[in-house]
């Protein structure tokens, strides 16, 4: 009898191995989840009623086949399986011995029967579009989602939008749908007719968004009986389901435990990728006390062992919970300490009700989270004769948002110095002046959008117009004579790995590697004397590839390839500029300052090897050198303060400041030839 069972089991394994089974599992802790990938009819334009998108789903034919050691079991689905994020995905799971579908996504199908009317709120009107409102079909909290016919936007974007779009309304329990006037949908009746027509032809306007509460829909009794005494090994589906272990782990570099044993708080905290505790007592300990969801948002509360309470809220109408970019949440209390959480909201699921009462032993933060204030400064600053070199000392202070930074100059028998102080912190920077030289220099600017926008290279060229050094710019990009190799959105990772990105091709990639010699020969360039490398900002934002060690590795790969071509080339490595100085941007400023320190530690002191660090982050006025615009004043906004439109790319004045510092370091590189 035993041998017959072995033979039967072995025969099944052979058959299973020949089927398109997606995966196997060692135990019942696994799950299968849906998908929500959008495919636009025309990828070159936004989703709109005439550029409809399809949403990939799991179980598209209404069934899924679970593969067991005894054969396949067909399970009927009450609806397709959708996915919006790691936190919000419909899943096939086993729960307390019962198999079924865990629903985390709400699907709303519009058929024209809704109570649509023209939306008349003044702040939402413009001459390009018409906007409608109806009662929301289901409860909602998080206001992000995906739609077959519209871009889904937050209310803040919908308010001034001049394109088609769908959003949840400022008034709770409403949905807004905006049409460009060229669409011909100009009344509530014509909108209802359009929606009914789409529904009748089997192409209804559909909106998916995170469910307020998770529901569990068991499979029928026949399926339960077939699965009760066997092991599920995998699945098959005509759609594209994903299979994985439902293991939720917290980072042990951030928290003292991998999990708390409470799935609700673990499902939220698993998205925390970094915690920085500022202005803290180094002997204090901190922990997450609870998660408090409300109608408007979700509040996170932390405590110290001494009893101080810190809290911060992520608001549903302000945050994109479906993006994989990092979001910062600042937890504040009555003292000066701030606990700043960096969260990947794509991984997060907000609990449907309050989960609290946790202790340090459960949700404690590690000592590494406590950050001490420091000044991030170079050993020297280069200032060419008769040249103004900007130096904003406040840009050097990391992990401190309140202390004033002061700067003073001094000269003694050993040279000239700048002394930077911030509270009890003090650092001295030597001032050096490069020797004059008369040369014609071939120079290349290589990097990201700060080069791609042309303003930087144009400003450098202008500074050298009447100089003893004559510059010749080489490159394949640039609208004028100041050619360069700048590509918007590119990182060092991209230059070393990507053949193309954001519409730009990579002329340096050869057999999957950065090859500077290949680039020079294929473009018929004779040679280059100085390369200005401006990268790092996009690397720090590149999830899965934003560790400092990896980024420095790609910097070295680029520099090594340049020196393999010609060891005499001087590489000026720009330390990335900071963001506009505001509380909202503090996390990004600290990210870049921490990376600046890594650059000093990794590439500093290598002038003899042809590597010169340029402290470009100290050159841009942190407040006045960015782009401002006047705010839109309406019944919802009476703040007349100027708004910064771009916190990363400086204004023309900011590019000029970058060029002024770069000028002095080009002179330094020329003097070292």
N, C-alpha and C positions, 0 to 999 in steps of 0.2 A: 504493500500500500504506500509506504513511504517513497519507494522508487518511482511509482507512478506519479506521485505529486511532484517529485523532482523533475521528471521528464516533462510534465505539463508546464511547470514554471519555466524551465529552460526553453521550451518551444515558444512560450509567450515572449520571453526576453528577446529571442531572435526576431520574432515578428515586430515587436516594438521598435527594435533598432533600425528596422527598415522603413518605419513610418516617419512622417515629419513631426516627431514629438519635440516640443520646444525645450523641455528640461526635465530633470529628475530631482527628487528631494529625499533627504535622509529621514525626515520626520514630518509631522503634520503642521509644522509652524509656517509652512509656505503659503503663498497666495498667488492668485492670478489677477491681474488688473487690466482695466481698459486702457484705451488710448484716445487722445484728443488732438491729433495732429491735423493742422489746417492745410489744405491744398487749394490755393487760389486759382481761379480760371486764368488770370493774367497776373503773374508775379511782379510785373513792373509797376503796378498801381495798387492803391489801397483797396481793401474789400469794400464793395458797395453793392447796392441792389442789382447793378448790371454787370458786376464782376463777382459772381457768386463763388463761394468757397465750399468745398466738401470737407466734412469732419470725419476722419477715420475713427471707427468704433470697433470694439471687440464684440464678438457674437453677432455680427451684422445680419446673419441669416436666422437669428432667433434661437440658436442653440450653441452649445459648446460640448465637446466630447472629452470626458475625463478618462484617462488611460489608467487602468488598474492592472494588477498582476493576473487577473482573471479575464480581462478584456475591456472594451470600451463601454462607457456609460454615457448615454446622451442625456443632457440636462437642458430643459427649456428655460429660456430667459424671459422675464416679464418686460424687459426693455434692453436695448444695447448697453454695453459697458463703456462708460466715458472716462476720460482722464483729463484733468486740468493741470495738475501738479502732483508731486510725490505725496503731498498731504491730502489732496482732494482727487481721489480716483475710485471708481467703482471696482470692487474686488470680489472674486469668488473665494470664499474662505470656509473653514470648518470652525464653528463656534459652539462650544459646549457639546460636541458630538453631533451637531447638526450642520449639514452643508447648505450653503445658499449664497446670496449676493448681498454684500455690504454696499449700500448706496451712499456715496459722498458727494454726488453731483446732482444738481437739479436741472432738468431739461424743460424749457418752456417753448411750446410750439404755437405760433400766432396763426390764426385762421380768419381774421377779419371780424370776428364777433366781439372783440374787445371794445371797451368804452372810450375809443380814441376821440380826442378833440385837439384843436390847435392850442399850443402852449403859448400863453400871452405874457409870461413874465418878462419884463422889459430887459433885464440883463442878459437874456439869451437870444435876443433878436439881432439879425444882420441882414444885409441886402442880398446875400448870396444863397440863403437857405430858408427853409420853413421847418419848424419844429413842432412835434406832436407829443401828447402825453396820454397815458392810460394807467389804470390801476394795475399794479404788479400782480401777476397771476399767483405767485407763491411768495412766502416769506424770504427775506434775504438779509444778509449782514455784510459779508465781503462783497464789494461791488465791482469785481473784475470777472471776466469770463471770455468766452469765444462765441462767435455767431457765424451762421452760414452766409449772411448777406451784408453784414456791417462790421466795421471796426468797433470793438467794445472799448469805451473810454470812461474815465472817471468824470464826475460831474464838473470838476474844475476845468477839464479840457473841453467838455461838451459846451460849456458856457460861452466860449468865444470861438467855437469851431465853425469853419467855413466849408467843411466837407460833410458827406454822409456819416452818420455815427449813431450808435445806440448806447444808452447809459441808464443807470438808476437815477431817479430824480433827487433833487435837494429835499423835497418833501418825502418823508418815509412812506413806502408803499406805492411808489409811482415809477413808471418807466418813461424815458424820453427817447424819441426816434426822430432823427434829423435827416432831411432830404435836401440835396442841392436843387434849386428851383428849375434847373434844366431837365430834371427827371420828369416833370409834369405832374407830380403828386402835390396838389396845391390845396387840398381840403381833406377833412376827416373822412368824407365819403369816398373820395378817390383813394385814400390810403387803405380803407377797409376793403375796397374792391381789389386793389393790388395784392393785399395779403391773402384774400380769399382765392384769387387766381393762382397764386403760388402754391397754396395749399391744395387746391383741386388738381393741379398737374403733378402732385407728388414731390414738390420741391419747396416745402414750407419754410418760412423764415423761422429759424430756431436759435434760441439763446441758451447757452449752458453757463452755469455759475455754481460756486461752492454751496452745498446744502447747509442750512443752519444747523440741522441735527442729522446724525447718522441713523439710517434705518437698516434693518436686516430682513431680507426676503428669502425664506427657506425654499429649497427645491421641494418638489412634491414627494409624497411618501414612497413612491416606487423608486425614485432615485436614492432616497435615504436608505432604503432597504438594501439596494445593490452596493452602496458604499460603506455600509455599517461594518462589515466583517472583512474588509480588504484594505489594501494600501494603495492610495492614489500616487501614481508615479509621474504623471505628466498630463499633457492635454493636447488637443488638436483643435484648430479653429480656422475658418476661412478668412477671418479678419486678422488683426495683429495684436493679440494679447501678449502681455509680458509676464514672466514668471520669476519669482524671486523669494528669498527668505524674508519674513516679516520681522527682522531683527532691528530694533531701534536702539542705536548706541549714541551716547553722548561723548563728546571729546574729553578724554581724560587729561588733556593739557589745559582744559578750562574748568571742568568739574571733577570733584574727587571720586565720583562713581561713574561707571558706564551707563547705568540706568538707576531709576529710583524705585522701580517695581510698580509705578503708576503709569499706565500707558498714555493717559491724557496729557500729563505734564511732560512725559518723555517725547511724545509726538510733537510738542511745541519746542522743547529745548534742544531737540536733535538738530534744529536748523541754526543754532547759535554757533558761529564759527570763530568768534573772538570776543573776549571781554576785557575791557580796560578800566581799571578802577583808578581814578585820578584824585589827587589831594587826600590820600588815605593815610591813616595811621598804619605803619608797616606791621604792627603787632596785632592789628584787628583782623577778624575773619568775617566773610560775607557769604550769604546764601540766598537763593530764590525762595521766597516764602509762598508765593501763589500766583496763579493766573486768573484774572477777573474779566471775563467777557461781558460786554454790555451791548445795548442796541447800537451804539455809535462806534465802538472799537473794542480793543482788548488791552487791559492794563496789566503790566507786569510789576509785581512788588518784590523787593529784596529787603533783607534785614542784615544788620551787623549783630554779632554776639553781644554787643553792649546795648542793643535795643533800638538803634537808629533805623528808621524806615525810609526806603527810597522807592519811588514809583515813576512810571512813564507809560504813555499810552500810544498805541498804533491805531490810527483812526481809519475806518473802512473806506471813507470817501477821499482819503488822501494817499493811501499806500497801495501799491500794486502787489497783491499777495500771490500772483502767478508768475512773477519774474524770478529768474535765477540770479539776479544781481543782489549784492549785499545792501541791506538797509540798516541804518543805525537807530537804536532806541536809547535815549539817555534817561537813566533813572536818577531822580534828584530827591533830596531830603531837606532838612532844616540846616544841616551843616554844609561845609564846602565840598564834601566828597561827592563825586559823580561816578556812577557805574554805567559804562557805555557798552551796550550789547551790539555786536554785528550779527545780523540774522539773514540767512538765505531763506526768504519767505516761501520759496518754491517747495521747500522741504517741510514746511510747518503746517500743522493742522490746529486750528483754534478750538479749544474744548467748548462744548455746547453749554456748559455751566461752570460755575466757579470750582476750581481745584486749588485748595490752599492748605495751610497748616503744616507745611514741610519744614524740616529742620536742617541745620548745618550738616549733620551726618548723612542726610539724603541728597541735598542739592547744593552742598558747599562748593565755593569757587576756590581754585588752587591759588597758592601764593604768587604764582607767575602772573596772575591777572592784575596785581597791584603794580602800577607803573610809577616810577619816580621821575620827576621833572628833570630835564637836562637841556643843555645847549648843544646843538649839532652844528659844528663849525669846522672849516678847513684849517690846516696849519698855517696857510698863507693866503692872501688875497693879492691878485695881480692888478696893478694900476699903471697903465701906460702914461708916459709923460704927456702933459697938456691934454689929458683926456679925462672926462668925468666918468667914473665907474660907480654905478648905483650899488648901495649896500644897505639893505633893510634888515637890521639886526633882529627885529621881532620875528622874522621868518625862521629864526634858528631855534626857537623855544618849542620843545615837545613835551606833551603830557602836562600842560599847565595852561589854563584858560583865563587866568586872572592877573598874573604878575606882570608888572611893567618891565620892559626891556630897555636898558640904557646903553649908550655907546660913547666911548671917549678915545681920543687919539693921543699918542705920546711918541717922543723921539728921544733916543739916548745914543751913546757912543756905539751901540750894537746895531742900531737901525731904527725903523719906524714901526709902530704897532697900533692896533686897535684893541681896546679892552671892552668886552661885552659883559654886562652884569644883568642878572634877573633874580631879585631877592638875594639869597645866599649863594647863588651860582655865579661863577666868574670864569671867563675864558679869554685868552689873549691870542690874537691873530697877527702874524707878521705881514707887513706890507712890502711887496717886492715890485721893482720896476724893471721891465725887460729892456735889454740893450736895443738901440735902433739898428735897423738893417734895411738894405735896399735890394729887394728881390722881386721877381715875378713868381707868384705862387699859384699853382693849380689847387683849388679847394673844392671839396664835395661836402654837401650837407645831406646826411642820411638819417631818416627817421620817420616821425609820425606827422599828425596834422599841423603841429606848430611850424613845421617846415613846409608842409604841403600848401598852406595858405599864402605863401610867397612873401608875406610882409616881413618876416624875419630876415630872409636872405636879401631882400631889397634894402632893408635898413643897414645891414652889414656892408653891402656894396656902396651905399651912399657915404658911409663913414670913411671908406678907403679911397674915395674919388680923388682926393688931393694928398694922399699918403705916399710915403717913400716906398711902401710895399704895394705892388700892383696885383690884384686878384683876378684870376680867371676861374669862373665857376664851371664845373663839369657835372653832367647828369643827363638823364633822359626826360626829366619832368620840369615843370615851371613854365609860366606864361611869357616871361621876358628873357632878358639876357642872363639872369641869375639862375641858371639851371641847377637842379637839385634832384635828390631821390627821396622826397617826402611822400608818404601815403597815409591819408586820414584813417585813423582807427587801428593802425598797424602797431605791432609789438615786436620785440626781439624774437619772441617765439615764432611769429609769422614769417619774419625774414629767414629764419632757419628751417621752417617746416612747410610753409604754405606756398603752393604754386600761384594762387590767386586769392584775393579777398576784397570784398566791397568794391568790386569792379576794377581793381588794380592787379596787374600781373607782377610776378616777382622775377626780375632779371638776374638776381644773384643766385637763384637756386639751380643747382646742377647735380643730377643724380641724387636728389633728396637732401642735399647739403648746401650750406652757404659757401659759395666759391667766388671770392673776389677776383681772382685771376681770370676766371671764366667770364665774369661781367666785363672786365676791362678789355679783353680781347674781342668779345662778341660785339662790343660797342665801338671798337677801334679807337680807344682812348690811349694816348701815349704814356701818361703817368699822372700821379697825383701826389702832392706834397703834404697836405693837411686834410683830415676828415673830421668833420664835426658830427658826432653821433648823438642824436636826440631821441632817446627811447626810454621806456620804463613806466610811463603813466598807464598805457594800455596793458602792459604786462601785469601791473598790480591789480587791474580789474578783470583779469582773465582767470575765471574760476577753474580750478583743477591744475592750473599752471602758474599760479601767482606766488609760489614760495620763493623767498629771496635766493636760496641756493640754486634753484632752477633758472631763475632770471639771470643771475650772475653767470651761470654756465653758458647761456646763450650770448650774453655780452662777450664773454671770452672767446666763444666760437667765431663771432664776427671779427673781433680784434685779431685773433690768431690768423684767420684767413687773410686779413688785410696785410699783416706782417709777413705771412708766407709769400705774398706777392712782392712786397718790398718792405724790408725791415726798417727802412729810414722814414717811412710815413709816420707823421705825428697824429695820433688819434686824440681829439679833444672830446672827452666824455661829459656831456652836459648832465649835471644832476638835476632831475626833473623839477620844473617850476611847481609852485604850490597852487592850490585853489584860492578863489576869493575868500578872504578871511571872515567867516561867519560861523555861528554855532552849528548851523545845518551842515557845514562842510568840514567841521573839525576832524571827523574821523578820517577823511581823505587827506587832509593836511598832515595828520599824524602818520598815516600810511606812507606818505611820500618822504616825510622826515626820517622815519625809521629806515626806509630804503636808502636815503642819503647816507645815513650812518653805516649801512652795510656797504655802500660803494666806497666810502672812506676806508673801511676796514679791509675790503677786498682788492681795490684797485688804487688806493692812495699810495704815494711814495714810489710810483713806478715811472717817473719822468725819464729815467735812464733807459727804460724799455719802450719809450715812445708813447706813453699813456699819460695824459694830463687831465685831471678832474677839474671841471669848470663849475663853480658853485652858482649855477644859474638861478637856483631857487632863492638866492639872496638878492637878486637883481630887480625883481618886479614888485612895485608898490602893492601891498596885499589888499588894499581897498580902492585906491583911485585909478588903478591901471586895468580896469575891467569894463565891460560894455554895460551901459545903463540905458533904461528906457522909462518913459512915463507910464504909470499904471493906468488901467482902465477903471474909471470911477463910475459906480452905479449903486443901486440900492443895497447890494451885498458888500461893497467895498468902498470905504470912505478914507482909505489910507493914501495920502498923496505922495508918500515917499518914493523916491526913484527905485526901480527894480533892476537887479543885475540879471541880464539875459543869458550870460554864459559864464559859469564859475571856473572854467578851465582855460579857455582861450582868452588871452588878454586883449585889450584894446590896442589901437595903433601905437599909443604911447607906451604900452607894456612891451610890445615887440621892439620898440626903439630901445627900451631899457635892456632887454635881452641882448640886443645887438651891441650896445655900449660895453657890456661886460665881455661879450664874445670878442670884440675888437682887441681888448687888452690881452686876451689869452691867445689869439692868433699871433699877435706881436711876440708873445712869449715863445710860442712854438717856432716861429721864424728865427728867433734869436738862438734857439737850441739846435738848429740844423747844422 
